């Protein structure tokens, strides 16, 4: 496909513009890894053989997207042979727990061999903000609980205080304000926590829906992980097909990398490559389960990419910073 250069590219010689395009692709490959989840790096409290099984339980929860995977009988062969998947063991020291590195790729293969689906390692980044905690909640303990739960579930998480996220403490948050806060913090969606009497109410804003989870301080993390993993696995079940999408408002190398990162993080995306620059935007070729329909469904939940009317082949979206 011929590449058209305009906007910022028109002021450069054609060979420099080509270099810019190549650098954008190389840069985006690095940035996109920011959403990857470290599956095999785990901390364990157990010792001996029990430590290997505990590490396997954590890895299976992260890979499957199911908390129940930790004691699911279908994974008995993996629990029984957990030692086989151990690559590195770092004993506890200076108050730190023991760390075990597992071969996550081999575990994925074993899961598929058992007929079990795997949650893609490229996952949306969630911004978590507490606007009004229940009375008596300890901020330090709440933060630690959120971080621990996100690590256990394999959910990319960025925590921010309400003020730093641009949200007012003690007030209800609109979907628009939540998604704006997510965009400003480089996240894909927002998880807002507030008091519900003595309990917590968490709302996940993903651009197309608002889902509420009630319970303890980690109810939002657990609910978000369940929801995102389920949606991803359902999408993955569809056949892979190639499609294209135009993204407007892409003006700098950082923009190119950030847009590709967001595309790669969408559920069931196998690859996302920049193929051309066009005006103030870029054309990306996507391999995704469900093809064009799957991409449209996935982009509906991406708050930083908004559909532009009037262009359907390829569909056009506008990147919002």
Buried (B, 14 or more C-beta within 10 A) or exposed (E): EEBEBEEBBEEEEEEEBBEBBEEBBEBBBEBBEBBBBEBBBBBBEBEEEEBBBBBBBBBBBBBBBBBEBBEBEEBEEBBEEBEBBBEEBEEEEEEEBBBBBBBBEBBBEBBEEEEBBBBBBBBBBBBBBBBBBBEEBEEEEBBEBBBEBBBBBBBBBBBBEBEEBEBEEEEEBEBEBBBBBBBBBBBBBBBBBBBBEEEBBBBBBBBEEBBEBBBBBBBBBBBBBBBBBBBBBBBBEBEBBEBBBBBBBBBEBBBBBBBBBBBBBBBBBBEBBBBBBBBBBBBBBBBBBBBBEBBBBBBBBBBBBBEBEEEEEBBBBBBEE
